[in-house]
Amino acid sequence: MKAIRRFTVHTVLPEALISLEELATNLRWSWHHPTRQLFASIAPEVWDEIGHDPVGLLGAVEPARWQQLADDTEFVERANALRDDLHAYLTEPRWYQGLEDAPSTIAYFSPEFGIAAALPQYSGGLGILAGDHLKSASDLGVPIIGVGLFYRAGYFRQAISREGWQQETYPVLDPDGLPLRVLRNPDGTAAQVTLALPDGRAMRARIWQVAVGRITLLLLDTDIPENEDALRSVTDRLYGGGGEHRLLQELLLGIGGVRAIKAFTELTGVAEPEVFHTNEGHAGFLGLERISDLIGNGLSFDEALQVVRAGTVFTTHTPVPAGIDRFESSLIARYFSADLLPGVDTAAVLSLGAEDYDGGTPNTFNMAVMGLRLGQRANGVSQLHGHVSRGMFGALWPDFDQDDVPIASVTNGVHAPTWTDPLLMELASDRLGSTDTTTADWNSSAVTSADLWNVRGQMRAQLVADARERVAAAWSEENPGVGSPGWIDRILDPRVLTIGFARRVPTYKRLTLMLHDPERLRALLLHPTRPIQIVIAGKSHPADEEGKRLIQKLTQFAAGADVRHRIVFLPNYDIAMAQVLYPGTDVWLNNPLRPLEACGTSGMKAALNGSLNLSILDGWWAEFYDQENGWAIPTADSAVDSGERDTLEAEAMYDIIEHQIAPRFYDRNDYDVPERWVSSIRHTLSTLSQPLSADRMVQEYVTRLYVPASHAERTISASSYGPARELSAWKARVREAWPSVQVTHVESGGVDTTPQVGDWLHVRALVELGPLAPEDVKVEVVYGKAQTGDELTKIRRLALTFESHELGQAAVFVGTVELARPGSFGYNVRVVPSNDLLATPAELGLIAVAH
């Protein structure tokens, strides 16, 4: 019989153990190994059974055990010492506190946050990245307020049917059993935000607070009695429902999220954010809420837009248009024609998300386009992805070269304390005197090859044991009352070369590329002296039938009696599984269609544990592969069709595994240590641990984006927003005048008939400015190597100096370029708007070029 309702009954701890509640409700435990060890020691079997969840543990242990621990002086002292350590962690100055003139607070919005398996509010890489961002921000002392939604059923729980088909279930979460607490008003009532909807309806949400180390994460929840049934379900599932359901979620995340921050800062005294970071387009409506507030302070829409842009950072994570949320313009108009945002004109809203550019779709509202128009600073998540994004969104800045499109790159990182196996941290502590594996000297002779190989073997053995348990559990769920077959105890072998593959399962990630030649794969799996084994996991979106078919094809192959001990698909991929899977693999496989992998942080997590990567040169691997930290699968870009491309890339993958990877792994010395392989492990740990860390990533965000954004926001808001008003008027004037701006003539001299390195090219440009003044523009000579078709590469720019502007004549700008390198040379002259409050010359999308 099933319960009609479930809730969590909280344990009343003895006074001596009250520190445990504080330790359990701050998610720092999810990456602080000593705290996890403390909770594990309370009741090891229960700890494993409930999935390493301290809050769940507090409710699952019998009172007698608590009293026993309360009488254990050593345990009480240990718990109190960890509580004191937490207090110090929360209050002591850290990296950020050493910066000058940095923003007092930063708001970080994301539709999902993957922090711990005990709080399942994530679907994949975007959420895990957001969780790692908060964790490293906490470790570095960066004052972030996170904002998201609380999904009552999370994403989904995955099972695989006997036919190999993915099945989804949505277990309902009990927030009282999670590390959450409600934000409350002084009178004890729950603080709420309210959004006005069409037809006189209103959507309300309460605000949950999550302590993530030093960071507070606010999660909005519509499942409250004040809402009608349809609105209570708005936050039911992550990425669930159709277009209007998704729109309601995104209105709540963006607009409701800003209102939640206002409530939080007013109730707690925390400083209001100076910078707002939009992690992907889902939260883009936050900018409109801020514009509405500023309009209430007397600014026009466009003046308010300048303020919002200055303090907004937008990160795009998708390299494919299909990954962007888009809505019918009529649906957006319906919601914004209500009282949702007082003072905000619906037409102005629609213009922000309009695909009103070459290749755009009429009557479509694009969330990423709005994000770019609302954020003065934008970035992709790897160097290659930044390049792809500049191409994908280049139509927003017509006539600018792709490299001039104002989208930078901050390559993702992963939170090392979360994703580094405790066994490796213990080795670093024992041999190198530090548990920080990202700064440890892995080239030190204090760590022997045998040490590294032994730890890697233990990690592999952990994965094998965990995989067997998970397959047995899945069997029992699919076959209730039937004992597990004996072959499950023999799946995988802790001595065999282990390849991992785990990620979401859209078609472009090519889950089944390894099955392109089933017999070739079978031969690799069953090789008599150099076998491989493959551990695979991943979820397909519930609406992605093709992705589900890929999983089915893979699981059907893996079910073969001859190979099932060498290849296994683990259902319900989540953080808990990943923390064993990444360290336990010798090689991490990634074979997307280049360049469709924005970053691919799973391979980073494997590398932090000494695993080597085997990957297409896409995402982060394209900038970090150095021929010693793994292998690159050649990309068959010139293939005539996708089938030929798959064939060529699959064959290359098989060849690398058979002729390079397996021989290196099985080539052992007299002590059964593969010295050449361990050398690559050592190199990987030494050269990748710090660059791939989320600490490096967050520090980049702070120095390159947050600090400049805060300075821009302060500057434009000074003197009661005087600069914002001036910038708005200036932009309007420049846009109106720009059709009359043109380069009418370019003269050059100073170069002999046969130019040589060291010569100087003197450039004189005549520019018609119309009603604009010389200080309204920047005139530049753009030069570089001239290729076929006169296209310039390896471009450099030099600002020309204003010389004169006679009444009724073109303005004259001059400058000198040194011919510093041999070979072909070409140049041109361009004119762009210039204002100290612009972040880039391309900001207005206006340019005039000599012809």
N, C-alpha and C positions, 0 to 999 in steps of 0.2 A: 504494500500500500504506500502511495506517495503522500507526502505532506502537502497540505494546501497552502501552508505558509512556513517560512523558515526565518529564524533570527539567531543572533549570537548572544549567549549568556556569558557575561564577563566574570572572570575570576576575581575574587577579592584576595589580594596578596597579603601575606603577613607584612607588618610594618618594616621589618628588616630587609624585605625584598622590593620595596617600593621603587628602587632605582631601575628595576627591570621594565616597568611600564614606560619610563622615559626612554630607555634604550630601544624598546620595541617600536615605539611610535615615531622615531626619527629614522628615516630610511637610510641613514648613513650605515646602518648595519648591513645593508645589501652589498657594500663594498669594503667594509671594515672587518677583516678576517678575525681578529681577536674577539669581537662582539659576536660574530657568528659561531665561533668555537664555544663561547660561553653558553649560548642558547642550545647548541647541539648537545652539550654535556648534561643539560637538565633531564632530557629523556630522549636518547639517541633514536630509538625506534619510532617514537612519535614525531620527532623532528623530520625524519626521512619520509614518514607516511604523509605528513601534511605539506610536504614540498618546501621545507626550510622557510617557514613563515612564523616569525616570532609572535605576532599578534594571535595567530591561530594556536600557537603553542601555549600561550597563556590561558586559553580557554579549553585546552584539551588535556592538561595534566591534572591528575587527581590532587585534592587538597592535602592528602597525607604527604605527597612528595614535596609540596611547597613548604610544609612545616619542617620536613626533614632538611631541606635546603636552608631554611631560615635559622636552623640550629647549627648549621655548618659555618663556622666562623671564617674559614678559608674562602668558601664560595661567596659569602656576603662581602668580604673585603675585595674579592676579585670584581664583583659586580659594581661595588661602589667606586673602585678605581677606574673602571671603564666609564662609569657615569661622569666622573671628574674629568677624564680624558675627553669625553664628548663636550663638556662645558668649555674646556680650554679650546677645543677645535672650533667651537661656535663663536668664541669671543676674541681670540688672539688675532693680531694683525697678520695678514698673509700677503701674497704677491701684490694684489690689487691695491692694498692699503699703502704701498710704497710709491704709487703713481701720483703725479701732480695733475690737478685740474681735470680729473676723470669724472664721468657722470655719477651723480649720487645714486641713481637707481636706473636699471634697464628693465623693460618689460619684454618678455620672450613668449610669443604666441605660437602654439602648434596644435594641430588637431589630435595628436596622439603623443603619449609619453611612455617609453619603455624603460622603467626604472628597476623593477624587480618582478619576478614571476608572481609574487604575492599580490601585486596590483596590476592585473591584466588590462591595461588601457593602451594597447599598441597592436599593430598588425604586422609591422616589418621594419625595414631599415629606417624610414623617416622617424618613427617613434623611438627606436633604439638610439638614433642619433640625437634626438631631442633629450632623451634621458641622460645620455652621456654628456651632453652640453651642460645640463644642470649640475651634474655631479662634479665635473671639472670646474665649473664656475664656483661651486661651493668650496672645493679644495683650494682654489686660487683666491677666494675671498671676493669674487665679483658679485656685486649686489643686484642680483636678478630676481624679478618676480615672474614666475612661470604662469601661463594661463592656458587652460585647455577645457575639455568637457569630461564629465564623469558618465561613462557609458555603463548602464546597469547590466548589460550582458557582454561587455567587452567587445572583442572581435568575434571569434567563434572557436569552438573546440572541434578539432578535426579527427575523424575516424576513417578507416578504409574498409569498404565492404569486401566480401569474398570475391566479388567481381573486380576488385581493384578501384572502385569508384569512391571519390571523396564524399564523405557525408559530414554535414555541419550540424552542430547543436549549439545552443546559446544558453548555457547555465547562467541563471540570474545571480548577481553578486549581492551580498548583504553588506552595505557600507559600514554597518556597526561592527563587522568582523574584519575591517580593513584599517590600515594606519591612516585614518582620516578624522578630522573634527570639523564641525560646522562653524563658520564665521558667525559670530553673534553680536547683536546690538547690546548697548549697556544694560538694557532691561532684560536680557537673556533670550529675547526672541531671535530667530534665525534671520540674518541679513539676506536680503533678496535683491535681484535685479529684475526689472520689468521692461518688456519690449511691446510697444503698441503694434498690432497687426491689422490687416484689412478687416472690414466688416465689424469694427468695434471690438474685436477680440484683443486679448492681452496674453502674452506668454511670460511666465515668471520662472525664476530659477533660484535655487539656494546655492550657496557657495561653500564647497568643501575646501579645507586647507590640508595640504600634505607637507610635512617637514622633510626636505631632501637635504640633509646636512644643514648648511647655513641658508639654504634657499627655501622660500615658500612657494609652493605650487598651488594655484587656485583652480578648482575644477567645478564647472557649472552643471547643475543637475535639475532637469525639469520634472522629474518624477515626484511631484509634491501635490498635496490635496488641493492647493489653490488653482491648479490647472485643470482644464477639461481633459477628458481621456486622450483625445488626439494629440494634445500638446504635452501630456505627461510622457508620451512615447518618443518625443523628439530626440532625447538623448538615450534611446534604447540600445543602439548598436553602433559600433564604429563602422563607417562607410556603408551603412545599411539604407534601405529605402530608395525611392526614386528622386527625381529632380527637385520637387518642392520640399520633400523631407530633407534632402541634402542642403537646400538653400536655408531652411530654418535652422539647421545645425550651424551653418556658417554665419548667419546673422547673429545667432546667440554667441558663437565663439568670438567674433570680431566686436560687435556693438556691445553685447552683454559682457564680454571680457573687459573692455575698457571701463564699463560701469562697475564691474566687480573690483577692479583695481582701485577705483575711487572710494568704494566702500571700505576696502581693506586699509588703504592709507589713512582715511579719516578715523577709522576705529583703532588703528595701531600706532599711528604717529610715524609710520615709515614714510620716507620722502617720496613724492610723486615721481614717476619715471620721466627722465629727460629724453630717453631713446626708446623707440618701440621697434622690436625686431619681429618681422613677419616670416615665420618659418614655413615657406610655401604659400600658395595663394589662398588657402582655405580661410585664413583669418583676415583677409584683406579689408573687410568692412570696418575694421578697427579705425582706419584712417578717416572714414566718413563720420564716425561718432566723434572723433576729435575735431573734425571740421565743424560739426554742429555745435560743439561747445564753444569754439572760437567765434562762430557767427553770433552766438549769444553774448559774446563779449564786444560785439560791435564791428567785427571784420566782415568783409564780403566773402563769398565763397572762394574766389580766386586768391584773395589775400590770406585766408585761412589755409588754403592749399599750400602756399609757400611755407608756412610754419610747419605744417604736418610733414611735408616732403623733407624738410631740413633734418628732422629728428627721426626719420624712418629708414630702417634697413630691411631690404627684401631679399630673401634667399630662395632661388628656384632650385628644385631638386630633380626635375624631369627633363630628359633629353628628347622627349617625343610629345607632339601636340596632343595625342590621345590621353596623356596623363594629366591634362589640365582640366579643371572644372569649368564648364561653360553652361550658361543658362539662356533661355529665350529672353530677349530684351523685354517682352511684354510681361513676363513673370516678375522681373526686377521692377518694372514700372508699377506693377500692381502693389507691391509691398512698400515701395518708397513713396507712393502717392498717398499712403495713409499717414498717421502721425508718428511714424517710426523715428524720424530725425527732424525735429523742428528746425525750420529755417533752411533746410537743404532742398534745393530744387531738383526734381526728378530728372530733368533733362541733363543737368550737370553730372548727376550720378551716372546716367547711361553713357555719357561721353567718356568717362574714365575707363569703362570696360569695353567700349565699342571696338570691334575689329574693322575700323575705318581706314584700312591701309591695303596696299596691293596684296592680294591673296587672302584677305580676311573674308569672313562670312557675314553678310548683312543681318541685322536684327539678332545679333548674338552678343552676349555679355561674357567676357573672358576674364576670369579671376586673376590669372597671372598678368595679363595686360594691365588690369587695374593696380595690381601690386607694384608693377614697374612705374606706373604713372604717379603713384602715391609715395614712392620711396626715392629719395635722391641718391641713395647708394644701394647697389644691387650686386649680387654675386652668385656664381655657380659653385659647385661643391668639389671640383677637381680642375686642374688646368685644362684638360681636354674638354670637360663639361662646360667650362667658361667659354671656350672657343665655340662649341656647339651651340650654346645659348645665344652667343652674339650673332650667330647665323640664323637661329630659329626666330629670334625676336628682332632681327635687323630691320624689318619693314617699319618698325616704329621710329626709326631714324633714317629715313630715305636719303640717299645720296652720300651717306657716310660710308667709308670703308668698314669692313667687318671688325677690324681691330679697334676702330674708334667707338663702336657701340658701348655704352657705359654699363657694362656688366663685367665685374671683376671675378676673381676666383679665390676662394678660401677652401683648400682641400680638407675634406672631413678628417676627423680623427676619432679614436675610440678610447674609452676610459680604462686605462691600464689596470687600476686596482680591481675593477669589475671583471675584466676579461682575462686577466693573467691567472693561471692556475696556482693555487696555494703551494703546490709542490715546487714550482719554479721560484716563487717568492721565498720559500724556505731555503732553497739552494743559494739564492742570492744573499740571504741573511747569514747563512752558515759560512759561506766561502768569501763573500765580498762585503759583509758588514752592513748591508742595507736591503730592505724589502722593496725599495723602489727599483723595479727592474728596468725602467726606462733610462736611468742614469748610471746603472751598475756597469762596471768595466768587464764586459763579457770576454774580452781578449786576455784577461789576466790569467796567468798560469795557476792561480789559486783554484780555478775551476778546471778540472781535467776533462779530457774527452770522455772518459769513463763516467764522470759525474753527470755530464750533460746527457749522455746516451742512457744512463740509468733512469734519470728523471723522465726523459722522453718515453722510455719503456713503461714506466709507471702510469704516465698519462694515457698511453695507448691501452693499457690494461683496464684503467678506469672506464674508458669509452666502451670497451668490449663488454664489461660487466653491466654497464648502464644500458647498452643496446639490448642485451639479452633480457634484462628486466622489462624494458619497454615493449619488446616484441611479445614476451610472455603475457604481459598485461593486456596488450591489444588482442591477443588470441583469446584470452579469457573473456574479454568484453564481447567479442564476436561469437564465441562459442560457450555461453554460460553453462556451468556444470560439467564441462568436458576438460579433463586434465590437459596440460600442455604437452605436445609431442616432444619426444626426446631430441629431435634435431635442433630445437631452439637452444638447448644448452651447448650446442656445438657451433652456433653461428659466430662468425668472425674468429680471429686467432690473434692473440696479443703479440705474436712474433712476426706477423705478416705486414708488409708495406700497406699502409692504410691511407686511402684517398677520401677526402670529404667533399661533399657538395650540398649546400643548404641555403635556401633563399626563397623568396616568393616565386611563384610559378606562372608568370606571363610568358607568352610564346617566345619573346625576344631573348629571354635568358637561356633558352634551349636546354631544358632539363634532359631531353632524350638524345642530345647529340652523341652521347657515349654509346647509344644503341644503334648508331648509323650502320655499323657492320656488326651484327650480333655475334657472329662466329669469331671475329677478331677480338671482341671484348671477352667472349667466353675463353678464348685461348690465353688472354692476359690474366684473367681471374684464376685459371686452373693450371698455370704454368708449373711444371714439375719442380723447378728449383728456384724460380723467381716469381712467385704468385703475387697478385695484388688483391686487395679487398676494398670495397667502396661502401661508405655510409652516406645515405642521402636523406634529406628532410626538406619539407617546404609545403606551404599552403597555396592553393589557388583561390582567387577571389570567387565567392559563391556564384557570381553571375558569369564567370569565365568558363564556358563549357570546353573550349579548346584546351585551356590549361588543365582542366580535370582529365581530359583524354590523355594528356602527356603523363600525368601521374598514373593513370590506369595502365598505360603501355609500359611504364617503368616497373610498376609493382607486379605486373603479370610476368615480365621477364625475370624479376628477382624471385618469383615464387617457384621457378624451375628447380626440381629436386637436385640437379647437378650443380647449381650455382648458389642456392639459397644460403649456403654457409659463407659465401664470399661477397654477396651484395645484399644490402638490406635497406629498406625504406622505413624510417621511423616516423610514425604519425604524430601530429600535434606539436610541431616545431615551436618552441618557446624559449625564453631566456634560460630556464633551468636546464633544458637539453643542450642549448648552445654552449653553456659554460663547461660542459664536459666534452662536447663534440669538437670544438675548435682546438683545444689543447691535445686531444687524442689522435688527431690526424697528422700524418707525416707530410702530406701534400694536400693543399687546398686547391680545388678545381673551380675555375670560373670560365665559361665559354659563351658569353653573350654575343649578339650581333653588334660589332663595333660600328658606330660609337654610341650605342644605346644604353650603356651602363654609365649612369651619372658618376658614381664613385665606386660602390661595391665594398662596403666596410667589413664584410664577413672575412675577406682575405686578410684584412688588417688585424683582426682579432686572432686569426690563426698565426700570423707572423709574430705577434707579441709573445707567443708561446714557443717560438722556434720552429714552427711549421714552415715549409717552403711552398711557394705558390706556383701553380701551373695555370696560366691565364692568357686569354686574348689580351692584347695591349690596349685595354680600354679602362676608363675610370682612373682610379689612383695608380694602378699598375703601370699605366703608360708613362707616368713620371717617375716611378721609383724602381722599376725593373733594372738591374745592373749586371745580369748574366751570372751572378753568384748567389742571389737570394731566391732563385727559382728558375722557371722556364717560361718562355713566351711562345704561345701558339701562333704561328704565322697567320695573318689575316688575308683571306683570299678576296680582296676588294674587287679584283678585276674579273671575277667569275661572271659568266653570262647570265646566270640566274641563281636563285636561292638554293636550289637543289645541288648545283655544282659547287657552290660555296660551302654548303654543309659537308659535301663529300671531301673536298680538299682540306678543310679545317679538321674534320674528324680523323682523316688519315694522318695528318700531321700530329694530332694529339696522341693517337695510338703509337706512332713511331717514337715520339719523345718518351712516352712511358716505357715502351719496350726496350729501346736502345740507349736511353740516357738515364732515366729515373731509376728503374729497377736495378740495372747493373750497379749504379752508385750506392744504392741502399743495401744491396746484398754483398758488396765487396768488403769483407771484414778482415781485421788484423787477427793476431794470435789470441787476442782477448775478446774476440767477437764484437769489436767496435768498428763501425764503418767510418774510418778517419776522414775520408773525403766528405762524406755526408755531414759529419759533425762539424767540419770546418764551415760548411754552408750554414748550419744552425747558428754557430757562433757569430758568423758574419751578419746573419739576419738580425739576431738579437742586438748586436752592436750598432748596426747602421739604421735600423728601421724603428726600434722601440720608441725613441723620442720623437722623430718626425711623424710617426703615425698616432701619437697620443692625442687625446682630446684636450689635454693641457695646452699643447702647441696650438691647436685649432682655436681654442677660446682666447688665448693670448693674441692671436692674429685678429680675431673679431674685435677684441678690445682696442688694440692699437691702430688697426687699419680702418675700422668702421665705427665702433661705438664712440670712441673719443672724438674723431672728426665730426660725427653726427651731433654729438652733444654741444660741441663748440659752435657748429652751424645753427643749431636750434637756439642757443643762448644769444648769438649775434642777431639773428633775424627777429627775435622776440623782444629785444631791448627797446627801451623808450616807448613802452606801450605798443609794441609791434610796429613801430615806425618803419624799420627796414623792410618788413614784410609788405607793408603798403607800397613802399617805394619800388620794391622788386616787382610786385604785381603790375604796377603802372608801367615800369620799364619794359617788362616782357610784352605787355600789350602794345606798347609803342614800337618795339623792335619787330614784332610779328607783322604789324601793319605796314611798316616801312620796308621789310625785307625784300619784297619783289623788285624794288628799285636798286638793290645792292648788287653790284657786279664788278668783276675784275676786267677792266677795259683794255689794259695793255701791260705786258711784262717785258722789261728790257734786261739784258744781261751783258756783262763784260768782264774784263780782267783775265780771261783765259786765252792762252795762245792757240794757234792753229792745231797744235798737238798737245792737248791737256796732259799734265803730269801730276802725280801725287805731290801734294804740297802747294799746288796752285790755289788761288782764291777766286771764287765765282761771285761777282758783284750783281745783286738782283735789285731791280727797281720796279715796283708794282704801282700801277695807277688804278685806284679803286673808286668807283662811283658809290657814294654813301647815301644819296637821297637826303632825307631829313635827319639822318643819324649823324652823330659826332664821332670823330676818330676814336675817342675813348669807349664808345659803345661796341667796338669790334676788336678782334685780334686778327691780324694779317700774318700768315705764316708761309714760308717756303717749305714745301714738303719734298724730300729728296731721298733717293735710294738707288738700288740696282734696277735698271730697266730691263724687263723681260719681254718675251714675245707679246705682241699687241701693246707694247709700251706700258704694261702694268708694272707698277713699282713694288718692290719687295725690300725687306730689311729697311723699312722706312724710318727716317729721322725727320724732326721738325725744328725749325728755327723761326722764332717770332721776329718779324721785320719791325723796324723802328719807324714811327710816324715822323715824316720830314716836313710836309707842308700841306695846306689845304686852302687854295685860293677860292674866293667867292665864285660860284658857278663852274668850278673846275673839279676834276677828280682829285681825291686825296692821294698823296704820294707817300709810299712806304719803302724803306730801303734796308738792305742787310747784306752780309757777306758770308758765304759758305766755303769752308775748306774742303778741298778734294782730298780726303784722307785715305782712300783705299782705291786700289786699281780695279779695272774692269768697267763694265757698262755703268753708265750714270744717267739718271733722269731726274727731272724736278718739275714741280708745278707750284702754283700759289693758290691758297685757299683763304677765305674769310669766314670767320665764325663769330657769333655774339660773344661779348666779353663783359663779365661783371664779377666782382669779388665774391658775390653770394652764390655763384654757380659752382657746382662740384666738378663738372667736366665741360669742355667746349661743345659737346654734342647734346647738352641737356635740353635745349629748345628744339633740337632736330633741324636747325637751320644752317645752311652752308652755301657758299658761293665759290665756284672754282673757275680758274682761268680755262678758256677753251682755245 
